[in-house]
Amino acid sequence: MTKNEIVKKINLSKDIARFEISAPLIARKAKAGQFVILKANAAGERVPVTLVDWDEKKGTITVIIQAIGKSTAMFNDMKQGEIFEAVAGPLGTPVEVKKYGTVAVVGGGVGIAEVYPIAKALKNAGNKVISVLGARNKDLLILEREMKEISDITVCTTDDGSYGQKGLVTDAVQKLHDGGEKIDAGFVIGPVPMMKFMCRLMEKLGIKSYASLNPIILDGTGMCGCCRVSIGGKIKFACVDGPMFEGALVDFDELSRRTGAYKEQEAACLLKYRESHVCKVGLH
């Protein structure tokens, strides 16, 4: 295997792909909650992606990428055998893995992939793991089998009711609580609104929550300041101080404003990229 080579690629849905990448040094040091920065080519953008899994013996890391902008669409158009220009990591502070008791790990959308290594590490530490997985519909619900293998209880929810319980992950956690499950800690990863309301619910239920934040990250070393977030009224940098923070202390409204600052440009770049890569064979 060549360094940074895509050893294996599986399309999980139209816009979500799973990559196994040759990165021996990263695989040797990786821990749950950390991320890498990928770059497709010399002119490409640096994109932070959470580590989903790693195999020290094989020297590979696994990431799952959802195409939401030009760069992530470029990644997902890459094929097995192609090589990333750069793969930097592991970055970020690992999650504190210890015996909490009963933990709820909550993943929304592609956040399910990001919460998977945390759930696995917490299970190996002797915790009872309750996994709550949510997506807009059945097609976007990923890694259900893998999560069930490491969980004591797994609950799936979909917004449209196409699979599992109809409703939101907050509904599922409330139902678990009402049913007598005593949850000692919660780990939440997904869209900002989901994390916000899940952490608020957990605070109301007396559950200490932790959320993995996803601000804009550029250099990944805390020097550029792009990833600044407000935690308990203090400025922190998600790339070095996080990305996991105590949920009750996070200013989610500020995070939402910052992550949404370039949504229009992101959508325009993705549209332009897609239009330039439409197959034109037979159109002339």
C-alpha positions in Angstrom: 0.0 0.0 0.0 1.1 3.5 -0.8 0.9 6.2 1.9 -2.5 8.0 1.7 -3.8 5.5 -0.8 -7.5 4.7 -0.8 -7.4 1.0 0.1 -11.1 0.4 0.1 -14.1 2.6 -0.8 -17.8 1.8 -0.2 -20.7 4.1 -1.1 -23.2 4.0 1.8 -25.7 6.2 0.0 -25.8 8.7 -2.9 -23.8 11.3 -1.0 -22.1 9.3 1.7 -19.0 7.2 1.2 -16.7 5.1 3.5 -13.0 5.2 2.9 -10.2 3.0 4.3 -7.0 4.9 3.8 -3.3 3.8 4.2 -1.9 6.0 7.1 0.3 3.8 9.4 1.5 6.5 11.7 -2.0 7.9 12.3 -3.4 4.4 12.9 -0.7 3.8 15.5 -1.6 6.9 17.5 -5.4 7.4 16.9 -7.9 7.6 19.8 -11.6 8.0 20.0 -12.9 11.5 19.3 -9.9 12.6 17.2 -9.9 13.7 13.6 -7.7 14.1 10.5 -7.4 16.7 7.8 -7.7 15.5 4.2 -6.5 17.2 1.0 -7.4 15.8 -2.3 -4.7 17.5 -4.4 -2.1 20.2 -4.3 -4.7 22.9 -5.0 -7.4 21.3 -2.8 -9.0 22.6 0.4 -8.1 21.2 3.8 -11.1 19.4 5.2 -11.4 18.0 8.8 -12.9 14.6 9.0 -13.6 12.6 12.2 -11.8 9.2 12.6 -14.4 6.4 12.5 -12.0 3.5 12.9 -8.3 2.5 12.6 -6.3 -0.7 12.3 -2.7 -0.5 13.7 -1.8 -3.9 12.2 -3.0 -3.0 8.7 -1.8 0.6 9.0 -5.2 2.0 7.9 -7.7 4.5 9.1 -11.4 4.7 8.2 -13.4 7.9 7.6 -17.0 8.5 6.4 -17.6 11.5 4.3 -20.8 13.2 3.3 -20.7 15.4 0.1 -22.0 18.8 1.3 -19.6 21.1 -0.6 -17.2 21.0 -3.5 -14.3 19.5 -1.6 -16.2 16.7 0.0 -17.9 16.0 -3.3 -14.4 15.7 -4.8 -13.4 13.3 -2.1 -16.4 11.1 -2.8 -15.6 11.1 -6.5 -12.2 9.6 -5.8 -11.8 5.9 -6.4 -10.1 2.9 -4.8 -6.4 3.1 -5.5 -6.2 6.9 -5.8 -4.1 8.8 -3.4 -4.9 11.8 -1.2 -2.4 14.6 -1.5 -2.3 14.9 2.3 -3.7 13.1 5.4 -2.7 14.9 8.6 -3.4 13.7 12.1 -4.5 12.5 14.5 -5.7 15.9 15.7 -7.8 17.1 18.6 -8.1 16.0 22.2 -9.4 12.4 22.6 -12.6 11.8 24.5 -12.1 11.0 28.2 -12.9 7.3 28.3 -13.7 5.9 31.7 -16.4 4.0 33.6 -19.4 6.4 33.7 -22.0 3.7 34.2 -24.8 3.9 31.6 -24.0 6.1 28.7 -26.2 7.3 25.8 -24.3 7.9 22.6 -26.5 9.9 20.2 -25.7 10.2 16.5 -27.6 12.2 13.9 -27.0 11.6 10.2 -23.3 11.2 9.4 -22.7 11.9 13.1 -23.5 8.3 13.7 -20.1 7.5 12.1 -18.4 9.9 14.3 -20.0 8.6 17.5 -19.1 5.0 16.6 -15.5 4.9 17.9 -16.6 6.7 21.1 -19.3 4.1 21.7 -16.8 1.3 21.1 -14.2 2.8 23.5 -16.9 3.4 26.2 -18.1 -0.2 25.8 -14.6 -1.6 26.2 -14.2 0.5 29.3 -17.1 -1.4 30.9 -20.0 1.0 30.4 -23.5 0.0 29.5 -24.0 1.6 26.1 -27.3 2.9 24.7 -27.1 4.0 21.1 -29.7 6.4 19.7 -29.3 6.8 15.9 -31.3 9.4 14.0 -31.6 10.4 10.3 -34.1 12.1 8.1 -35.0 8.8 6.4 -34.0 5.1 6.2 -31.5 5.7 3.3 -29.5 8.1 5.5 -29.3 5.8 8.5 -25.8 4.4 8.5 -23.8 1.9 10.6 -26.8 0.3 12.3 -25.2 -3.2 12.3 -21.9 -1.9 13.6 -23.5 0.1 16.4 -25.7 -2.8 17.5 -22.6 -5.0 17.8 -21.1 -2.7 20.5 -24.3 -1.5 22.2 -26.5 -3.0 24.9 -29.5 -1.1 23.5 -29.9 0.4 20.1 -32.8 2.7 19.1 -33.2 4.0 15.5 -35.3 7.1 14.7 -36.3 8.7 11.4 -38.0 12.0 10.8 -40.4 10.5 8.3 -41.0 7.2 10.0 -39.6 5.2 7.2 -37.6 3.1 9.7 -37.5 2.6 13.5 -39.3 5.1 15.7 -40.9 8.1 13.9 -39.6 11.3 15.4 -36.4 12.9 16.7 -33.5 11.5 18.8 -34.7 13.7 21.6 -38.0 11.9 21.6 -36.2 8.6 21.9 -34.0 9.7 24.8 -37.0 11.1 26.7 -38.8 7.8 26.1 -35.9 5.8 27.5 -35.8 8.1 30.5 -39.5 7.8 31.1 -39.1 4.0 30.8 -36.8 3.9 33.7 -33.3 3.9 32.1 -30.9 5.8 34.3 -28.4 7.5 32.0 -25.2 8.8 33.7 -23.6 10.6 30.7 -24.4 11.4 27.1 -22.2 11.9 24.0 -23.8 13.7 21.1 -22.7 14.2 17.5 -24.7 15.5 14.6 -26.2 18.7 13.2 -25.9 21.7 15.4 -29.7 22.1 16.1 -29.9 18.4 17.1 -26.9 18.7 19.5 -28.3 21.9 21.0 -31.7 20.4 21.9 -30.3 17.1 22.9 -27.9 18.7 25.4 -30.7 20.9 26.7 -32.9 17.8 27.2 -30.1 15.9 29.0 -29.4 18.9 31.3 -33.1 18.9 32.2 -33.0 15.2 32.9 -29.9 15.5 35.0 -27.6 13.8 32.5 -24.1 15.3 32.0 -23.7 15.7 28.2 -20.8 16.1 25.9 -21.0 17.4 22.3 -18.5 17.2 19.5 -18.4 20.6 17.7 -18.0 21.1 14.0 -16.9 24.8 13.4 -14.8 25.8 10.4 -11.3 24.4 10.9 -8.4 25.4 8.8 -5.0 24.6 10.1 -6.0 22.1 12.9 -3.4 23.3 15.3 -5.2 26.3 17.0 -3.1 29.0 15.3 -5.6 30.4 12.8 -8.5 30.9 15.2 -11.1 29.9 12.6 -12.5 27.2 14.9 -13.1 29.3 18.0 -16.2 28.4 20.0 -17.6 29.8 23.2 -17.7 27.4 26.1 -19.0 28.6 29.4 -18.4 32.2 28.3 -14.7 31.5 27.4 -13.1 31.3 24.0 -11.8 27.8 23.1 -10.4 26.3 19.9 -12.3 23.2 18.8 -9.3 21.8 16.9 -7.0 21.6 20.0 -9.3 22.1 23.1 -12.0 19.8 21.6 -13.8 18.9 19.5 -15.7 17.4 22.4 -17.0 19.9 25.1 -19.5 19.8 27.9 -22.8 20.3 26.3 -24.4 22.5 28.9 -21.6 25.1 28.5 -21.7 25.4 24.7 -23.0 28.5 23.0 -24.8 26.6 20.2 -26.4 29.7 18.8 -23.0 31.3 18.1 -21.8 27.9 16.7 -24.8 27.8 14.4 -24.1 31.4 13.1 -20.4 30.6 12.4 -20.9 27.3 10.7 -23.6 28.8 8.5 -21.6 31.8 7.4 -20.6 30.3 4.1 -23.6 28.1 3.3 -24.5 30.0 0.1 -21.0 30.0 -1.2 -20.7 26.3 -0.4 -23.9 25.4 -2.2 -22.8 27.5 -5.2 -19.4 25.8 -5.4 -21.0 22.4 -5.2 -23.5 23.2 -8.0 -20.7 24.5 -10.2 -18.6 21.4 -9.5 -21.5 19.0 -10.2 -22.3 20.8 -13.5 -18.7 20.7 -14.7 -18.6 16.9 -14.0 -21.8 15.9 -15.8 -21.1 13.2 -18.4 -21.8 14.8 -21.9 -21.3 11.7 -24.0 -24.2 11.4 -26.5 -25.4 15.0 -25.9 -23.9 16.3 -29.1 
